Amino acid sequence: MDITYLFAGKIRTLVFKITRLIVILFFLTSILGVFVYRYVPVYLTPLMCIRTYQQWKAGKDTHCEKTWKSIEKVSPYMYKAALAAEDSKFMTHNGFDWEAIEDAYENNSNGGKTKGGSTISQQTAKNVFLWPERSWLRKGLESYFTVLIEFAWPKKRILEVYLNIVETGDGVYGVEAASNKYFKKAAIDLNKTEAATIAASLRSPLKSDIAHPDKKMLNYRNGIIRNMKYVDDVSFDK
């Protein structure tokens, strides 16, 4: 009995030490990753890997179209349109739009159509470091990484990374790749309508056709164009 109790105690101690080591390693590697990506382009994300696997599993040709561009080489219409569509308070919030989160919670609780309240900062944190599954664990980690990038990255960098990795079609990532594929031009040359069309695809990129938008998408695009004038000015000093 004493031997069994002693053995069980050693096991518990070992499990505690291993768990503590895993937690410490997680915090160290996550902080290091956030620091590195402040300066290094993000060429691969978990979502890109997952989508490529899904293409292969479905028997489709696997492809991952992406081209990294600094934000100075993206049309101002594009980031205005992205903010109008996804996060109009991006330049002033600290990573979380609490009003949007509350509205989404009330809407979803009342049985309305599922509505998200994620900011561009949250979406960037999720896309760079995590997986797309809906779960409390992933949501908690998303909040953790959102706090980290808001603390470590300027707003300019968050928006730059977002515009380079966001899914814009089946196997297409970033606004430069979308601009090349659908409009045969560089992202810096996008006009207001083209930028708003890309922005209109961001909520449902696998169901949207940027090249041939349907009536619903066109109405949404037109709404984005109207709302662009109300978006906070994008100041890269923040």
C-alpha positions in Angstrom: 0.0 0.0 0.0 2.8 2.4 0.9 4.7 1.5 -2.2 1.6 2.0 -4.4 0.9 5.4 -2.8 4.6 6.4 -3.2 4.5 5.3 -6.9 1.3 7.2 -7.5 2.8 10.3 -5.9 5.8 10.1 -8.2 3.6 9.8 -11.2 1.6 12.9 -10.2 4.8 14.8 -9.7 6.1 13.7 -13.1 2.8 14.7 -14.8 2.9 18.1 -13.1 6.5 18.7 -14.2 5.8 17.7 -17.8 2.6 19.9 -17.9 4.5 22.8 -16.5 7.3 22.3 -19.1 4.7 22.2 -21.9 3.0 25.4 -20.6 6.4 27.2 -20.3 7.4 26.1 -23.8 4.1 27.2 -25.2 4.4 30.7 -23.8 8.1 31.0 -24.9 7.5 29.8 -28.5 4.3 31.8 -28.9 6.0 35.0 -27.8 9.0 34.2 -30.0 6.7 33.6 -32.9 4.9 36.9 -32.5 8.2 38.7 -32.3 9.6 37.0 -35.4 6.4 37.7 -37.5 6.6 41.3 -36.6 9.5 41.5 -39.1 9.3 38.4 -41.2 6.7 37.8 -44.0 4.2 35.1 -43.2 4.4 32.7 -46.1 2.6 29.7 -44.6 -0.3 29.4 -42.2 -2.2 26.4 -40.7 -5.3 27.3 -42.8 -3.2 27.0 -46.0 -2.0 23.6 -45.0 -5.6 22.5 -44.0 -7.1 23.7 -47.3 -4.3 22.0 -49.4 -5.0 18.7 -47.6 -8.8 19.2 -48.2 -8.1 19.7 -51.9 -6.0 16.6 -52.1 -8.5 14.5 -50.1 -11.3 15.7 -52.5 -9.3 14.7 -55.5 -8.8 18.3 -56.7 -5.6 19.8 -58.0 -3.7 21.2 -55.0 -2.7 24.8 -55.3 -1.9 27.6 -52.9 -1.7 31.0 -54.7 -0.1 33.7 -52.6 2.3 36.6 -53.1 3.5 38.7 -50.2 3.4 42.5 -50.7 4.3 45.2 -48.3 1.3 47.4 -47.4 2.8 50.3 -49.3 2.2 48.2 -52.5 -1.5 47.7 -51.8 -4.1 50.2 -52.9 -5.5 52.4 -50.1 -8.9 51.5 -51.5 -8.2 47.9 -50.5 -7.5 48.5 -46.9 -10.3 50.9 -46.6 -12.6 48.3 -48.1 -11.4 45.6 -45.8 -12.0 47.7 -42.8 -15.4 48.7 -44.0 -16.3 45.1 -44.5 -14.7 43.5 -41.5 -13.7 46.0 -38.8 -14.5 49.7 -39.1 -13.0 50.5 -35.7 -9.7 48.7 -36.4 -7.6 51.8 -35.9 -9.1 52.7 -32.5 -9.8 49.4 -30.7 -7.3 47.4 -28.7 -8.0 44.1 -30.6 -11.6 43.5 -29.5 -14.7 45.3 -30.6 -16.8 44.7 -27.5 -19.9 46.3 -28.9 -19.8 44.0 -32.0 -19.1 41.0 -29.7 -22.2 41.8 -27.6 -24.3 42.3 -30.7 -23.2 38.9 -32.1 -23.8 37.2 -28.8 -27.4 38.6 -28.5 -28.1 37.7 -32.2 -26.8 34.2 -31.9 -28.6 33.6 -28.5 -31.9 34.7 -30.0 -31.6 32.1 -32.7 -30.6 34.6 -35.5 -28.3 33.7 -38.3 -24.9 33.0 -36.9 -23.0 36.2 -36.7 -19.3 36.8 -35.8 -17.9 39.7 -33.9 -14.2 39.1 -34.6 -11.9 42.0 -35.4 -9.2 42.0 -38.0 -6.7 41.6 -35.2 -8.5 38.5 -34.0 -8.8 37.1 -37.5 -5.1 37.7 -38.0 -4.2 36.0 -34.8 -6.3 33.0 -35.7 -5.1 32.7 -39.3 -1.4 33.0 -38.4 -1.2 30.8 -35.4 -4.3 28.7 -35.1 -6.8 26.5 -36.9 -10.3 27.4 -38.2 -12.4 25.1 -36.0 -15.0 26.7 -33.8 -14.3 25.7 -30.2 -13.8 27.4 -26.8 -10.2 26.3 -26.7 -9.4 27.9 -30.1 -11.3 31.0 -29.1 -9.4 31.3 -25.9 -6.0 30.9 -27.7 -7.2 33.4 -30.3 -7.8 36.0 -27.6 -4.4 35.3 -26.1 -2.6 35.8 -29.5 -4.7 38.8 -30.2 -3.5 40.5 -27.0 0.1 39.5 -28.0 0.0 41.0 -31.5 -1.8 44.1 -30.4 1.0 44.7 -27.9 3.9 43.7 -30.1 2.8 44.8 -33.6 1.8 48.3 -34.8 -1.6 48.5 -36.5 0.2 48.8 -39.8 1.8 45.4 -39.4 -1.4 43.7 -38.3 -3.2 45.0 -41.3 -0.3 44.2 -43.6 -0.2 40.6 -42.4 -4.0 40.3 -42.7 -4.1 41.5 -46.2 -1.4 39.0 -47.2 -2.8 35.9 -45.7 -6.6 36.3 -45.7 -8.4 33.6 -47.7 -9.9 35.1 -50.9 -10.9 32.0 -52.8 -10.2 28.3 -53.1 -6.5 28.1 -52.7 -6.0 31.8 -53.0 -4.6 33.9 -50.2 -4.0 37.6 -49.8 -5.2 40.5 -51.8 -2.2 40.5 -54.2 -2.9 37.0 -55.4 -6.7 37.8 -55.6 -6.0 40.9 -57.6 -3.7 39.1 -60.0 -6.1 36.2 -60.4 -9.4 38.0 -60.8 -8.5 41.4 -62.2 -5.1 40.7 -63.9 -3.4 43.6 -62.1 -1.3 44.3 -59.0 -3.0 45.1 -55.7 -1.6 48.6 -55.8 -3.7 49.3 -59.0 -7.0 48.2 -57.6 -9.8 50.7 -57.9 -12.5 51.3 -55.3 -15.0 48.8 -56.9 -12.5 46.1 -57.4 -11.2 46.5 -53.8 -14.7 46.3 -52.5 -15.4 43.2 -54.5 -12.5 41.4 -52.9 -13.6 42.7 -49.5 -17.1 41.3 -50.1 -15.6 37.8 -50.5 -13.8 37.8 -47.1 -16.6 36.5 -45.0 -17.3 33.5 -47.2 -14.3 33.1 -49.5 -15.1 29.5 -50.6 -18.7 30.4 -51.5 -17.9 33.8 -53.2 -16.9 34.3 -56.8 -15.0 37.5 -57.2 -14.8 37.1 -60.9 -18.5 36.6 -61.3 -20.3 38.0 -58.2 -23.9 37.2 -57.8 -26.7 39.7 -56.9 -26.2 39.1 -53.1 -22.5 39.7 -53.3 -23.0 42.8 -55.5 -25.4 44.3 -53.0 -22.9 43.6 -50.2 -20.1 45.2 -52.3 -22.1 48.3 -52.9 -22.8 48.6 -49.2 -19.0 48.3 -48.5 -18.4 51.1 -51.0 -20.9 53.3 -49.2 -19.4 52.5 -45.8 -15.8 53.2 -46.9 -16.2 56.9 -46.3 -17.2 56.3 -42.6 -14.1 54.2 -41.8 -11.6 55.6 -39.4 -8.6 57.1 -41.3 -5.8 54.6 -41.6 -2.8 56.2 -40.0 0.4 54.1 -40.1 1.8 56.1 -37.1 -0.3 53.8 -34.9 
